Amino acid sequence: MEEITNSHEWIKKEEGVVTVGITKKAADEIGEIVFVELPLVGVSVKKGEEVVILESTKAAIDSYAPLDGRVVEVNEKLKTNPDLINHDPLHEGWMYKLEIE
């Protein structure tokens, strides 16, 4: 089951790992996403820290870490198909996975 943060990220917890993406509402408001800057695997992040930059035809916005953790995986598909976030933000458009610290 997904949880929603105040900054419109969704998180799904599974056995100590949290998958992070943005909500459908946020994706719709951002507009067509044309570029995603993902974190590096292995980087530790703190709750509230900027982790992802999303650029759309309208603006660039930041996505923030929902929890403290270490990035263990990023969605490589977004590097060539950032619009997956617009089309399927809750499944194919996930951004990264954190191992909870």
MIDOSE-1310 file (N, C-alpha, C; in nm, 2 decimals, decimal comma, always signed):
residues 101
meei	+0,08/-0,12/+0,00/+0,00/+0,00/+0,00/+0,09/+0,13/+0,00; +0,05/+0,22/-0,09/+0,13/+0,34/-0,10/+0,09/+0,44/+0,01; +0,18/+0,52/+0,05/+0,16/+0,64/+0,14/+0,19/+0,76/+0,06; +0,13/+0,88/+0,09/+0,15/+1,00/+0,02/+0,21/+1,10/+0,11
tnsh	+0,32/+1,17/+0,07/+0,38/+1,27/+0,15/+0,32/+1,41/+0,12; +0,35/+1,51/+0,21/+0,30/+1,64/+0,19/+0,35/+1,71/+0,06; +0,46/+1,66/+0,01/+0,52/+1,72/-0,11/+0,48/+1,63/-0,24; +0,38/+1,55/-0,22/+0,32/+1,47/-0,33/+0,41/+1,36/-0,39
ewik	+0,50/+1,31/-0,30/+0,57/+1,18/-0,34/+0,49/+1,07/-0,28; +0,49/+0,96/-0,35/+0,43/+0,84/-0,29/+0,54/+0,74/-0,25; +0,52/+0,67/-0,15/+0,62/+0,57/-0,11/+0,55/+0,43/-0,08; +0,62/+0,33/-0,12/+0,57/+0,20/-0,09/+0,68/+0,12/-0,02
keeg	+0,65/+0,07/+0,10/+0,75/+0,00/+0,18/+0,74/-0,15/+0,16; +0,85/-0,21/+0,14/+0,86/-0,36/+0,12/+0,99/-0,41/+0,18; +0,98/-0,47/+0,30/+1,09/-0,54/+0,36/+1,22/-0,45/+0,37; +1,20/-0,33/+0,43/+1,32/-0,25/+0,45/+1,36/-0,16/+0,34
vvtv	+1,29/-0,17/+0,22/+1,32/-0,09/+0,11/+1,19/-0,01/+0,07; +1,21/+0,12/+0,04/+1,10/+0,20/+0,00/+1,11/+0,25/-0,14; +1,01/+0,22/-0,22/+1,01/+0,27/-0,36/+0,94/+0,41/-0,36; +1,00/+0,51/-0,43/+0,95/+0,64/-0,43/+0,92/+0,69/-0,57
gitk	+0,81/+0,76/-0,58/+0,76/+0,82/-0,71/+0,68/+0,95/-0,67; +0,63/+1,01/-0,78/+0,54/+1,12/-0,75/+0,40/+1,08/-0,78; +0,30/+1,15/-0,72/+0,16/+1,12/-0,74/+0,11/+1,16/-0,88; +0,00/+1,10/-0,92/-0,06/+1,13/-1,05/-0,10/+1,28/-1,05
kaad	-0,15/+1,33/-0,94/-0,19/+1,47/-0,94/-0,06/+1,56/-0,96; +0,05/+1,53/-0,90/+0,17/+1,61/-0,92/+0,22/+1,60/-1,06; +0,22/+1,48/-1,12/+0,26/+1,46/-1,26/+0,17/+1,54/-1,35; +0,04/+1,54/-1,33/-0,05/+1,62/-1,41/-0,02/+1,77/-1,40
eige	+0,00/+1,82/-1,28/+0,03/+1,96/-1,26/+0,16/+2,00/-1,32; +0,26/+1,92/-1,31/+0,39/+1,95/-1,37/+0,39/+1,97/-1,52; +0,31/+1,89/-1,58/+0,30/+1,89/-1,73/+0,39/+1,78/-1,79; +0,41/+1,78/-1,91/+0,49/+1,68/-1,98/+0,64/+1,68/-1,94
ivfv	+0,68/+1,58/-1,87/+0,81/+1,57/-1,82/+0,91/+1,53/-1,93; +1,01/+1,61/-1,95/+1,11/+1,59/-2,06/+1,25/+1,55/-2,01; +1,27/+1,56/-1,88/+1,41/+1,53/-1,83/+1,39/+1,50/-1,68; +1,47/+1,39/-1,64/+1,47/+1,36/-1,50/+1,62/+1,34/-1,45
elpl	+1,66/+1,41/-1,35/+1,79/+1,39/-1,29/+1,77/+1,31/-1,16; +1,82/+1,18/-1,17/+1,80/+1,08/-1,06/+1,93/+1,09/-0,97; +1,91/+1,04/-0,85/+2,03/+1,03/-0,76/+2,12/+0,92/-0,80; +2,24/+0,92/-0,75/+2,33/+0,81/-0,77/+2,31/+0,69/-0,68
vgvs	+2,32/+0,57/-0,73/+2,30/+0,46/-0,64/+2,42/+0,46/-0,54; +2,38/+0,43/-0,41/+2,48/+0,43/-0,31/+2,48/+0,56/-0,22; +2,42/+0,66/-0,27/+2,42/+0,79/-0,20/+2,32/+0,78/-0,08; +2,36/+0,84/+0,03/+2,27/+0,84/+0,15/+2,20/+0,98/+0,14
vkkg	+2,07/+0,98/+0,18/+1,99/+1,10/+0,17/+1,92/+1,11/+0,31; +1,89/+1,23/+0,34/+1,81/+1,27/+0,46/+1,67/+1,31/+0,43; +1,58/+1,28/+0,51/+1,44/+1,32/+0,49/+1,43/+1,47/+0,46; +1,36/+1,51/+0,36/+1,34/+1,65/+0,32/+1,45/+1,70/+0,22
eevv	+1,55/+1,62/+0,20/+1,66/+1,66/+0,11/+1,62/+1,65/-0,04; +1,66/+1,74/-0,12/+1,63/+1,73/-0,27/+1,70/+1,61/-0,32; +1,63/+1,52/-0,39/+1,69/+1,40/-0,44/+1,68/+1,39/-0,60; +1,56/+1,44/-0,65/+1,54/+1,42/-0,79/+1,50/+1,56/-0,85
iles	+1,54/+1,59/-0,97/+1,50/+1,71/-1,04/+1,41/+1,67/-1,16; +1,29/+1,72/-1,17/+1,21/+1,69/-1,28/+1,19/+1,81/-1,36; +1,22/+1,80/-1,49/+1,20/+1,92/-1,58/+1,09/+1,89/-1,68; +0,99/+1,98/-1,69/+0,88/+1,97/-1,78/+0,88/+2,08/-1,88
tkaa	+0,79/+2,08/-1,97/+0,77/+2,19/-2,07/+0,73/+2,32/-2,00; +0,68/+2,31/-1,87/+0,64/+2,42/-1,80/+0,74/+2,47/-1,70; +0,81/+2,39/-1,63/+0,90/+2,43/-1,52/+0,99/+2,31/-1,48; +1,08/+2,34/-1,39/+1,16/+2,24/-1,32/+1,12/+2,24/-1,17
idsy	+1,10/+2,12/-1,12/+1,07/+2,11/-0,98/+1,16/+2,00/-0,91; +1,17/+2,01/-0,78/+1,25/+1,92/-0,70/+1,15/+1,81/-0,64; +1,21/+1,70/-0,62/+1,14/+1,59/-0,54/+1,23/+1,56/-0,42; +1,17/+1,54/-0,31/+1,24/+1,53/-0,18/+1,23/+1,39/-0,12
apld	+1,34/+1,36/-0,05/+1,34/+1,23/+0,02/+1,24/+1,22/+0,13; +1,15/+1,12/+0,12/+1,05/+1,10/+0,22/+1,10/+1,05/+0,36; +1,22/+0,99/+0,35/+1,28/+0,92/+0,47/+1,43/+0,93/+0,46; +1,50/+0,90/+0,57/+1,65/+0,89/+0,57/+1,67/+0,75/+0,50
grvv	+1,78/+0,74/+0,42/+1,81/+0,61/+0,36/+1,92/+0,62/+0,26; +1,95/+0,50/+0,20/+2,05/+0,49/+0,10/+1,99/+0,45/-0,03; +2,02/+0,52/-0,14/+1,96/+0,48/-0,27/+2,02/+0,35/-0,31; +1,94/+0,25/-0,34/+1,98/+0,12/-0,38/+1,95/+0,09/-0,52
evne	+1,86/+0,17/-0,58/+1,82/+0,14/-0,72/+1,76/+0,27/-0,77; +1,78/+0,30/-0,90/+1,70/+0,41/-0,97/+1,64/+0,34/-1,09; +1,53/+0,41/-1,14/+1,46/+0,36/-1,25/+1,53/+0,41/-1,38; +1,61/+0,32/-1,43/+1,69/+0,36/-1,55/+1,61/+0,39/-1,67
klkt	+1,49/+0,34/-1,68/+1,40/+0,37/-1,79/+1,37/+0,52/-1,81; +1,37/+0,59/-1,69/+1,34/+0,73/-1,70/+1,44/+0,81/-1,77; +1,56/+0,76/-1,78/+1,67/+0,84/-1,84/+1,64/+0,86/-1,99; +1,57/+0,76/-2,05/+1,54/+0,77/-2,20/+1,39/+0,79/-2,22
npdl	+1,31/+0,76/-2,12/+1,16/+0,78/-2,13/+1,11/+0,85/-2,00; +1,14/+0,98/-1,98/+1,10/+1,05/-1,86/+0,94/+1,06/-1,86; +0,88/+1,05/-1,97/+0,73/+1,07/-1,98/+0,66/+0,95/-1,91; +0,73/+0,84/-1,88/+0,67/+0,73/-1,80/+0,61/+0,78/-1,67
inhd	+0,67/+0,89/-1,62/+0,61/+0,95/-1,49/+0,47/+1,01/-1,52; +0,45/+1,07/-1,64/+0,32/+1,12/-1,67/+0,22/+1,01/-1,70; +0,27/+0,91/-1,77/+0,17/+0,81/-1,82/+0,14/+0,70/-1,71; +0,23/+0,67/-1,63/+0,21/+0,57/-1,53/+0,29/+0,60/-1,40
plhe	+0,26/+0,71/-1,33/+0,35/+0,74/-1,21/+0,35/+0,65/-1,10; +0,25/+0,56/-1,09/+0,25/+0,47/-0,97/+0,31/+0,33/-1,00; +0,35/+0,30/-1,13/+0,41/+0,17/-1,16/+0,53/+0,19/-1,24; +0,52/+0,21/-1,37/+0,64/+0,23/-1,45/+0,72/+0,35/-1,42
gwmy	+0,65/+0,45/-1,36/+0,72/+0,58/-1,34/+0,78/+0,60/-1,21; +0,80/+0,50/-1,13/+0,87/+0,51/-1,00/+1,01/+0,57/-1,03; +1,07/+0,64/-0,93/+1,19/+0,71/-0,95/+1,32/+0,64/-0,89; +1,31/+0,60/-0,76/+1,42/+0,54/-0,70/+1,38/+0,45/-0,58
klei	+1,47/+0,37/-0,53/+1,44/+0,29/-0,41/+1,54/+0,32/-0,30; +1,49/+0,33/-0,18/+1,58/+0,36/-0,06/+1,58/+0,24/+0,03; +1,70/+0,21/+0,08/+1,71/+0,12/+0,19/+1,70/+0,20/+0,32; +1,61/+0,18/+0,40/+1,58/+0,26/+0,52/+1,69/+0,25/+0,62
e	+1,74/+0,36/+0,67/+1,85/+0,36/+0,77/+1,79/+0,38/+0,91
